[in-house]
Every structure is written in structure tokens, then in C-alpha cells.
């Protein structure tokens, strides 16, 4: 990876095999339930780069300064899938990304609660979609993007973005909904609490909870629980030398290994063993 020309070096690294600069700012502790970090990414070697991201609970805002990425849900992208500055919602499909080595972007990673508060509209409007930012931005947000685009230093871009996101999120008290309570319970329990019991906690029917939860969060609670369990599996698998998939499935709340394999296929596009082999080869995040 090449070094930064700004005053401070990149705080992390680009995906394996991609020559790029990578900068990062983390959210302050009191706002990490609303957004996690802001990332600067700049490719520096003209070549075809491919990445794949598994399903997650992150809602990213991507501000593009270079050639646009080609991005598609659940399938390999083509030139028809070019995405300049855009906002992406939750999905249960893996995200396939291709670039030409000239991509350059700033990415703000929101949680579902934080994205709803920041953008001020329901998250089901973004489900399984990547919308051009111009289609969803109010004038204040559009002006924020213009200010970012006028800057040339990555440190200046990230500092301005961090300050603005913090200010906007702190402008008004976050109005938490019953769906937000359910999301927090799912996160606290690793996705291992039943939707029926959560519906009883808030005094709703399971059907009503599913509808309201999808509107506020972007996916149904059962799907979110599965994504949480899958994320737990990935975290354990990345840190283990020898993996007992059947035992790991039980530990992470799956009924059996077959259920884990089905979720792995849906959320990552590959089997657990195929993913593990690619991880050991340094290609787990490519296609």
C-alpha cells in the first residue's frame, strides 16, 4: 500500500491485493450506536479491483471523488451498475464491488437507528437499494457534500465529515421507537431471542412488529437476527485456526450446521468451507 500525502498516515489498510490509501475516523463513544466510523479510500494503480462484502447491519453513505464503483447485490456487477455518490440500505444479499483502480471515496457508516435520525426518513425506503444521493438529500446535506468535494486533503475531508455528522446527530434528541428497542435486544442477545417474545415485551403482535420493524430498521426482525448470528460466526471463524462448524453453529444460536450453511450461502454467496479457504489464501473479500 502506498503512503498518505497528508500529515497523518492511513490508520488501517486497504483490502488485500489493492494498492490504495486508507484513512479512518471513529465515532465518539456516545454516538457509536448511531454511526461507527468514517473512511477515506483512494486507489492508486489502474487495474481491475474486485471486492465482496457480506450482509451486515451497516448503512453506508458513499461520497465518490474518482471513477465510480460498479456495485450489485447478489451478483457480479457490470458497467450498467456504476454507482457514483449514493446511499445504500440493508440487504440480506452479499455486495459485489468492482473498480478500475481510480476509485476514490469517503464512506460514512451508519447504524439503522443513526441513518434514520440523520436522513430523517424510514429505512424501508432503502431496503435492497442503492439510491443516488441527489434523490434523498435535503439542501443542507447537499451543501455538506459540496463542501467535502471542494477539499483536496483526506485529513480535511474526514475532519469536516466527522464534525458535521456529530453536529447533525446531536442537534435533536434521538426519538427511539419500539422497533429500536427490539433491535437493541437482538444485538444484546446475539440474535438468539425469539421474535415472539420480543413482540410480547413491547405489547405488539408478531405481525405488527415485523411491519413496523422493517419500516424503521430496513429488514424484518427475523432476518436481522440471522445477520447478527452470521456476523458472530464470521468473527469467531476469523480468529480460529481449526473450526468445528457444527459446534460453532450451536454456539452462535443455529439449530444445526445445515442452517449455518444456508445463511452463509445467502449472506456471503459461498459455503463456510469455501469462505474459510479463501480467508486463508487472503482472498475472502474478493471475487
URPE-V648581 format. One record per backbone hydrogen bond with DSSP energy under -1.0 kcal/mol. CO is the residue of the C=O (numbers start at 1). NH is the residue of the N-H. E is the energy in kcal/mol with one decimal. If there is no record, write none. Layout:
{{CO & NH & E} {CO & NH & E}}
//
This chain:
{{15 & 18 & -1.8} {18 & 20 & -1.0} {19 & 44 & -2.6} {21 & 42 & -2.1} {23 & 40 & -2.4} {25 & 38 & -2.8} {28 & 31 & -2.1} {29 & 32 & -1.0} {31 & 34 & -2.2} {31 & 35 & -2.1} {34 & 111 & -2.4} {36 & 27 & -2.4} {37 & 109 & -2.5} {38 & 25 & -2.5} {39 & 107 & -3.0} {40 & 23 & -2.6} {41 & 105 & -2.6} {42 & 21 & -2.6} {49 & 99 & -2.3} {51 & 97 & -3.1} {53 & 95 & -3.2} {59 & 110 & -2.3} {60 & 88 & -2.2} {61 & 108 & -2.4} {62 & 86 & -1.7} {63 & 106 & -2.4} {69 & 83 & -3.6} {70 & 98 & -2.5} {72 & 96 & -2.7} {78 & 81 & -2.2} {79 & 82 & -1.1} {81 & 71 & -2.3} {83 & 69 & -1.1} {85 & 133 & -1.9} {86 & 62 & -3.0} {87 & 131 & -2.4} {90 & 128 & -2.7} {94 & 74 & -3.1} {95 & 53 & -2.5} {96 & 72 & -2.1} {97 & 51 & -2.5} {98 & 70 & -3.0} {99 & 49 & -2.5} {102 & 67 & -1.4} {103 & 43 & -2.8} {104 & 65 & -3.6} {104 & 66 & -1.4} {105 & 41 & -2.5} {106 & 63 & -3.2} {107 & 39 & -2.9} {108 & 61 & -2.3} {109 & 36 & -2.3} {110 & 59 & -2.8} {111 & 115 & -3.0} {112 & 116 & -2.0} {113 & 117 & -1.9} {114 & 118 & -2.8} {115 & 119 & -2.9} {116 & 120 & -1.4} {122 & 125 & -1.1} {123 & 126 & -1.6} {126 & 129 & -2.1} {129 & 89 & -2.4} {131 & 87 & -2.5} {132 & 135 & -1.7} {133 & 136 & -1.4} {133 & 137 & -1.7} {138 & 142 & -2.3} {139 & 143 & -2.3} {140 & 144 & -1.8} {141 & 145 & -2.1} {142 & 146 & -2.0} {143 & 147 & -2.1} {144 & 148 & -1.9} {145 & 149 & -2.4} {146 & 150 & -1.2} {148 & 151 & -1.4} {153 & 157 & -2.4} {154 & 158 & -2.8} {155 & 159 & -2.5} {156 & 160 & -2.4} {157 & 161 & -2.6} {158 & 162 & -2.7} {159 & 163 & -2.3} {160 & 164 & -2.5} {161 & 165 & -2.7} {162 & 166 & -2.3} {163 & 167 & -2.3} {164 & 168 & -2.8} {165 & 169 & -2.4} {166 & 170 & -1.6} {174 & 176 & -1.1} {177 & 181 & -1.6} {178 & 182 & -2.0} {179 & 183 & -2.4} {180 & 184 & -2.4} {181 & 185 & -2.1} {182 & 186 & -2.3} {183 & 187 & -2.4} {184 & 188 & -2.6} {185 & 189 & -1.8} {186 & 191 & -3.0} {187 & 190 & -1.0} {194 & 198 & -1.8} {195 & 199 & -2.4} {196 & 200 & -1.8} {197 & 201 & -1.7} {198 & 202 & -1.3} {199 & 204 & -2.5} {205 & 209 & -2.5} {206 & 210 & -2.3} {207 & 211 & -1.9} {208 & 212 & -2.6} {209 & 213 & -3.1} {210 & 214 & -1.9} {211 & 215 & -1.7} {212 & 216 & -2.4} {213 & 217 & -3.2} {215 & 123 & -1.0} {215 & 124 & -1.6} {220 & 224 & -2.2} {221 & 225 & -2.5} {222 & 226 & -1.8} {223 & 227 & -2.3} {224 & 228 & -2.4} {225 & 229 & -2.3} {226 & 230 & -2.6} {227 & 231 & -2.5} {228 & 232 & -1.8} {229 & 233 & -2.0} {230 & 234 & -2.4} {231 & 235 & -2.1} {232 & 236 & -2.1} {233 & 237 & -3.0} {234 & 238 & -2.3} {244 & 248 & -2.9} {245 & 249 & -2.4} {246 & 250 & -1.7} {247 & 251 & -2.4} {248 & 252 & -1.8} {249 & 254 & -3.0} {250 & 253 & -1.6} {256 & 260 & -1.3} {257 & 261 & -2.4} {258 & 262 & -2.1} {259 & 263 & -2.2} {260 & 264 & -2.7} {261 & 265 & -2.3} {262 & 266 & -2.1} {263 & 267 & -3.1} {264 & 268 & -2.2} {265 & 269 & -1.2} {267 & 55 & -2.0} {271 & 275 & -2.6} {272 & 276 & -2.6} {273 & 277 & -2.6} {274 & 278 & -2.1} {275 & 279 & -2.2} {276 & 280 & -2.3} {277 & 281 & -1.4} {278 & 283 & -3.5} {279 & 282 & -1.3} {283 & 286 & -1.7} {285 & 52 & -1.8}}
//
